[in-house]
């Protein structure tokens, strides 16, 4: 019995060695995945984008701006002229925190009877990042208040009053940030899996030759394989959104029709990736393995686990072409912020361009593999 089991085990290793694609993935990609995720998750969250509206324009207000910029966690990237412009930056996701220094700030500091107020407006759609940004801003302003010399003493109070407003998620409820991302990732995974096993299953079962001899063009074959994946992906999206809204209380502040339209683009892009995988995989097992590998890479590049800024600069460039990254931004933007197409068009265009390139590559690769 031991000899028979040993021979069977040896046979499995021989087959694994012959399937060099699977062997390479099993031996190398888990190490690369660990390095990628560990480098992203173990680094601190720094250089968070901040917009400062300085209405006072005094030497004291400039010291406030300098104090904020000296914090490692914060980076002042925008100096909008009005509060409305700062709110647009928050809506677009360009900044995580807006700091408003009101007129008369420096004069109020010199009068014990008045309050010198600084308003902090945070984007709470990402509760972790918003909390870090608010904490850093509070620390910078408290340190500045302690360093100011020559100010009239104020008993039991700091000379600077902080007025904090958290938009989109005022209670810092973690599910408001995580559930939309999980919706996007599940739609991504289901669509990619269904699209990737179509031709691989035909090839494994030996029925691909029957499809080749049928009076179908290559484009018709791709469309015929893509439509079921499109239907499954959109039904899955509809189910996930219903569960997220009514089961978890996630708000839908934007246009549902806009979200459906952009989801169609995203699903079409994933079908392109799936058909490309299906064209190079010889078995369903290989296709599923390739889907798993691609999902792990896209998860790291999408901001699903950690902010994109935590990745090395080279990987941040790759993240710009990851469709899942753009789709998660669209999901959170529409559901949590009520964003419209004017705020999301760049992400839609990025997905669309990537999708066209992937579909063209998939069709060309499929034509070669079928000839």
N, C-alpha and C positions, 0 to 999 in steps of 0.2 A: 504493500500500500504506500509506504513512504517513497519507494522508487517511482511509482506511478505519479504521485503528487509532485515529486521533484522534476520529473520530465515535463509535466504540465506547466509548472512554474517557469521552467527554462524555455518552453515554447512561447509563453507570453512575453518574456523578455526579448526573445528573437523577433517576434512580431513588432514589439515596441521599437526595437532598433531599426527595423526596416521602415517603419513609419517615422521618418526623420523629422517631419514637421511637428508631429505631436511630441516627440522626444525633446526637441529643442524648446518648445513651449513649456513643457513640464519642468525642465531643468533650469532654464534661464529667466523666464518671465516672472515667476514668483519672487526671485531675488530683485529684479528690476522694480517690480511693484512695491516691494517693501522699502527699497531705497527711495523711491519717488514719494510714497505716502509719508514715510518717516521724516524726510527732509522738509515736507510741507507742514506736517502737524507738530513738529517739535520746535519750529521757529516761532518767535514772538510776532504778534500782529502789530506792525509799525506802519508809519507813513499813511495813515488814514486821511482821506481827502477832507479838507475843511474849507468852508466859505466864510469869509468875514465881511460883514456889513458895518463899516466904520462911519457912523453919522456924526460923531463928535469931532474927528480929525484934529485931535490935540496931541501934545507930547505924551500925555498919560495914556490915551487910547493907543498910540503907537507902541508904548511899552506893553500894553495888553496883547497886541498882535505879536510882538517879539516873544513874549513869554509863552504864548500858545505855540509859536513856531519852534521854540527850543525843546519842546517835548518830543521824544523819539516816536511816540505813538501817533503824532499828528503832523500833517503836512498841509500848509496853507496853499491851496492851488487856485482859489478863486477869490476875487475881491469885487463882488457885485455892488452896484450902486444902490439898489433898492431891495427891500425885503421880498418883494414879489419875484425878483430874479433869483434870489436865494432859494425860494420855495420851488421854483422851476428846476433848479439844480438838484434839489432833493427828490422831486418827482421823477426826474430822468435817471436817478441813481448815480449822477456824476459826483456827488458828495455825500458823506455820511453825517456831517454835522455842520450847522450854520450858527455862527456866533454874531449876535447883533449888539453893537455898542451904540447906545442911544445918544441923542444930542444932549448936551449939558452934563455928560458923564464926569468930566474933569471938575466942573464947577461944583457938582454935588458932592464930590469927594472932600472938598474943602469946607463944606458946611455940615456940622454935626446933626442938624435938624433934617437934612435931606438924605435920600437913599440913592446911591449910585448903583444902578441896576445893569446887569449884562444878561441878555436873553440867549439861552442855548436851545436850539431846535435840532433834534436828532431824528434820523431815519430809523425807526424801530422795527422795520421789516426784517432786519437781521439783528436779533436781540443781543447776541454776543458782541458783535462789533460795535453796536451802538453803546452798549454799556462801557466798553473799553474807551471809546471816544469821549463819552461824558465824564468818566472818571478822570481821564487825563486833562480835560479842559478844566474841571473843577480844581484839580490839584495845581494846575498852572496859575489860575486866578487867585486861589488861596495863598500860594507862595508869593505872588506879586503883592497882594494886600499886606502880607506880613513884612515885605521888604520896603514898602513905600515909607519914606521919611517925611516928617513935617506935617503929617495929617492930624487933624484933631482927634483925640482919643474917643472911642465909642465903647461904652461898657457892654460887655457880654455879646458883642456883635462884630462881624467883619465889616470893614468899610465898603466892601463890594457885595451886593446882593445878587445871587444867581437865580434866575427864573428859568426853569427848565420845561420844555415842551417836547413830548415824544410823539411823533406822527406815525400813523399806520398801525402801530402796535403799542399803545400807551401802557399796557400792563406787562410788557415784556413776556408775553405768553410764547413759550418756545415752539409750540405746535404751529403757530401762525407762520413761522419761518420754515419749519421742517416739512410740514404736510404738503404744501405746493411742490416742493422739491421732490418728494417721494412720488407724487402724482406724475411729474415729468419723467422721473427715472423709470417708473413701472411702464408707462406708455412706450418709452424708448426701448426697454428690454423686450417687451412682448412683440412689438412691431419688428424689431431686428431679428428676433428668433424665428418668427413665422416666415419672414422673407428669406432668411438664410437657408432654411432646410428644404425649400421647395425643389430646386433643381438637384440638390445633393441627394434627396430622397429618391428622385427619379433615376439618378445615376447609380445609386446603391442597389435599387430594386431591378435595374436592367431595363427600365421602360423609357429611358431617355432617347434611345434610338428610334422608338416609335414616334416620339414627338418630333424628332428631326425629319423623318420622312413624311410627316403630315404637311399639307399645303399651308404652312404658316411661315411668315417672315420672322426674322430674329426679333424685330420690334414687337410684333404681335405676340410672340412667345413671352417676351419680358412683360408686356402689359397684362397678359393673361395670368402670369404668376404674381404680378404686383397688386392686382385688384383685390384678391382675398386678403392679402396682408393689410391693404389700406382699410378695408371694411373692419377687420379685426382690430386694428390700431385705433380707429375712430370710435368703435363701440367700447373698447377698453377705456379710452379717454372720457367718454360720456359717463360711464359707470364710476370711474375714479373721481370725477368732478362732483357728481351727486353725493358720493360718500363723504368727500372732503367738506362740502358745504353743509349738508344736513346731518352728517354723522359727527363731524369734528368742529363745526361752527366756523369754518374758514370763510371770511367775507368774499363776496364777488362785487367789487366796487366799480369795475370797468365793464366794457361791452363784451357780453358772452359771444356774440357773433364774430367780433374781432378775434377773440381767443380761439374760436373754432377755425376761422380762416388761417390763422398763423399755425395752428396745430396741424392742419392739412399739409402745410408746407414742410413742417418738421417731420411728419410721418412719411411724406414722400422722400425726403432726404434719407431717412433710415431704411426705407425700402431699397434705395439705391445702394447703400452700404450692404444690405442683406443680399441683394442679387450679386454684388461683387464677391462676397464671401461664398455664396452658393456656387459661383462659377469656378472657384479655385479649390473648393473642398471636394474630396472624393467620396466622403461618407458623411452621414448625419452627425456622427461623433466628432469629426473634424470641424464641421460647421459650428456645432455648439461650443466647442473649445475656442474657436476663433471669436465667437460672439462674447464669450466670457472674458477673453483677453481684451477685446476692444472696449467692453463695458468698464473694465477696471481702469483702463487708460482714460476713457472719457469721463469717468467719475472723478478722477484726480484733476482733470483739466476743466471741469465744469463749475467749480465752486460749490459742489454738493457737500463736500466734507470740510474744506478749508477755503478761505478767500484766495482769489487768483493771485493777489499781491504776495502771498506767502511763497509762491513758487519761484524758482530761479528765473532770471530774466529770459533765458532761452525758452524755457517751458511756458512762460507767459505768452510768448509769440505763438507757440503751437496752440495755446488755449484760445487764441483769437479765431481759429478756424474750426473749433470744436462745436458742432451744432447744438449739443446738449447744453453747453454753457449759455448760448444765446437763448435757447428755449426756456431754460429756468429763469433767466432774467425777464423774459416775456411773461411767463406764468405769474411770477411774483409781481411784476409791474401792473398787469391787468387786474389780478385778483385783489392784491393788497393796496395798491396805490391808485387804481382807477386810471392808469395811463392809457393814452390813445395812440394812434399810429404815428403821430408826429414825434412822440417820445421813443417809439420802438422801431422805427423804420430801418435804422442802421442794423439792428439785430436781425430783422426780417430779410434785409438784403444779403447780409452775411450768410444766413442759412440758405437762401435761394441760390447764391453763387456757388457755395460749396456743394449743394445738391445737384446743380447742373453738371459740375465737373465730375462728381462721383457717378452719376447716372451714365454720362458719356463713357467714362472709363469702364463701368460695369458692362455696358452693352458691347463695347469693343472687346473686352476680355471674354465675354460670353460667346461672341461670334468666333473668336479664335479657338476656344475650347470645344466648340461644337463642330468646327470644320474638320 
